[in-house]
Amino acid sequence: MSPFEGTLVVTIDGPAASGKSSTARQVATRLGVRHVDSGSLYRAVTAARLQLGDPPELWTERSVLDAAARVTLVPGETTFEPRLDGTTCESAIRGEDVTGVVSLVAKMAHVRAWVNATVRATSAAHEIVVDGRDMGTAVFPEARLKVWLVAAPEERARRRVLQRTGRAPTAVELATETADLEARDRRDREQTQPAPDAVWIETTGISQDEQVGRVVALAEQRR
């Protein structure tokens, strides 16, 4: 038996801005388990490496792994929080500078292995809902429930602008954001693949509450 086979692990994967983290947080709350955002680890490592000052084109995988040594994942009441040098870093890891280069870090094989091992360790003593891009394939292939969230690029772009600005996007903003997401999809395609047994949920045109409800219902069936 794998270390996580005996406990509830729900994986929620999908492309960028498909609503993975927000859905996973709400699913975890409704199930009474902890949420793990694997993307926050990549962001924390990226933030740590950015602090060294040299441009990303000069980064080596070894130097990024050295920066990762400063990052920890700490259990809280409802989630696992990444910390940089022991300090909360949520605002730093959501900045535009991190967003612009985190895909570069996520492509590094040894960095992915470090993130995956760190995330996998959270299930040793906790039931979890974890989101990312390869949680149901590389990290928890025997998870009880694997979900793949999908949405049209335009819908993901609309949600992203709304989250960032608090208002509906203009036509120009929507076009720009859609192009950015499609470019990121191409960069992330190798890493972002659904598990063969994942349950696909198309979220275009449905509410956040509805998609959360669907995942919760599936998880409760598997408990």
N, C-alpha and C positions, 0 to 999 in steps of 0.2 A: 504493500500500500504506500502511495506517495505521502509526503508529510502533510499535504493539504486535502487529501481525498476524504478524510473523515469529518471535515468541517465544511460549513457553507462558504463557498467562494463563488461570487458572481462577477464575471468579466464583462465589461462594456467597451467595445472597440468601435472604431470608425474613423473616417477622414477628419481633417481639421475643421473645427467649428460645426461639427455635427451634433453638438449638445451633450457630449459624453460626460464631462465633469459635472455639469449642473444636474443632469439626469441621475448620475451615480450618487451624488450627494443626497438627493431627495429619496432615492431608493434605499440607501443605507439607513437614513433616518426612519423611514417607514418600517424597515425590517428590524430596526434596533441593533444594527451592527456598525462597524467603522468603515469609513470611506478612505480609499487610497488613490491619490491622483498621481499616476506614474509620470505624467508630463511635468508636474511640478519639480520632480527630481532633475529631469533634463534641464529645466529652466534654472534651478538652483546651481547646478554645475556650470552652466553657461555664465550665470552672474558671477560666480567665483572666478572663472577664467577671465572674464572681461575686466575684473578689478586689477589684473596684472598690467593692463594698459596697451599691449601690442595688438595690432590689427588681426582679425580672425584668419586672414589668409596666411599668416605666419604660425598659426597654432599647429601643434603636433598632437597626436593622440596621447602620447605620454604626458605632455603638459596638461592636457584636459583631465586625464586620470589623476594627476597630482592635485589639481584643483578639487576634484571630487572627494578627496580625503578630508576636505573641510566641511563637507555636507553630511548631515545626519537626518534620519527620519524618525520623528518622535511621536509616540502614541498620545493622543488627547482623548477627550471624552467621547467625541463622535468621529474623529478623523485621525490621520497621521500627517503631521506637519513637517515639511522640510525646514531645516535650520542651517544657517551658514555661520560657522564658527560659534555654534551654540545659540545664535540669536535668530529670532523670527525674521524672515526675509520676504514675506508675501508681496509687499509693495515693490520691492526691487526686482523680483523675478517676473513681474507682469509688465515691465516697461518695454517700450518700443525697441530699445537696444538689444534686449534679450530676445524678443520676438523675432527680430531680423536675422538672428544667427543660430537660434536653437536647433533648426533643422540640420545645420552642419554638424553640430555636436551629436545629434541623434543618429547620424549615419555611421558614427565610429563604432566598430564592432565591439571593442573592449569596453567602451563606455556603456553600450547597450547591455553587455553582460553584467557590468557592475550595477546598473539600474535594475535589471531583472532580478539579480540575486538579492538586492536590498528589498525590493517589493515582495519577492517570494518569502522572505523571512518574516514578513508581517503576519502571514497566515499560520505561523507556528502556534500562536496562542490566542488568535482572534479570528472571528468570522468577519469577512470583509466583502465589500463591493469595490472593485478596482477598475479604473478606466485607463485607456491608452490606445495603442495601435496594434500591439501584438500580444496582449495579455492572454487571450484565449488560445494562442498558438505557441509562442515561445516560453511563456511564463507559467501559465496554469492550463496545460493541455487537458487535464482531467477535471477541470472545474465542473461543478454540478450544472451551472447555467452559463452559457456564453451568448452574448447579445452583440449584434452588429447593427449599429445605427447608421442610417443613410439619409441624405437629403440632397435636393438639387443644389448646385453651386450658388445659384441666385438666392435661394432661401437661406443658405448658410451665410452668405454675404449680408443679407438683410439683418439676420440675427446678430451678426458680429458688430455691425454699425450701431444697431439699437442698443446693444450692451455697452458699447464704448461711449456713445453720445446721449443715450436716453431718448432718442427720437428716431423716426423713420428716415432712411437714407434718401438723399437726392438721387436723381438719375445718374449723375456723374459719380457720386460716391458708390452707388451700387455697382456700376460698371467697373470701377477701379478695384473695388474689394473682390468682385467676382473673378476678375483676371488674376489678382494676387492669390486667391484660393486655388484656382485651377493650376497655377504655376507651382504652388506648394504641393498640390495633389500629385503632380508629375514627379517632384523631388522625392516625395514620401512613398511613392507607389511600391517600391521593393519592400519596405518595412511594414506598410499598411495593407495587410491581407486578412480576410475573415477566416476563422476556423471552419473546417468542413462541416462541423455540426452546430455552427452558430445559428441562432434564431435572428433573422433579418427583420428589422422594424423600420419601415419608411416613415420618416417624421415630417415630410413636407405636407403641410395642410392639417396637421393635428396639433393639439395643444400640448404644452409641457406636462400638464397634469395627466393627460391621456397616455402619453408615452411612458411616464413614470408608472402609472397604474398597470400598464401592460407588463412591464418588467417585474413589478412587485408580484403580480398574479403568477407569472411564470416561476419566480423564485420560490414562492410559497408552495407551489406544486412539487418542487424538487426537494424541499426541506424534509 
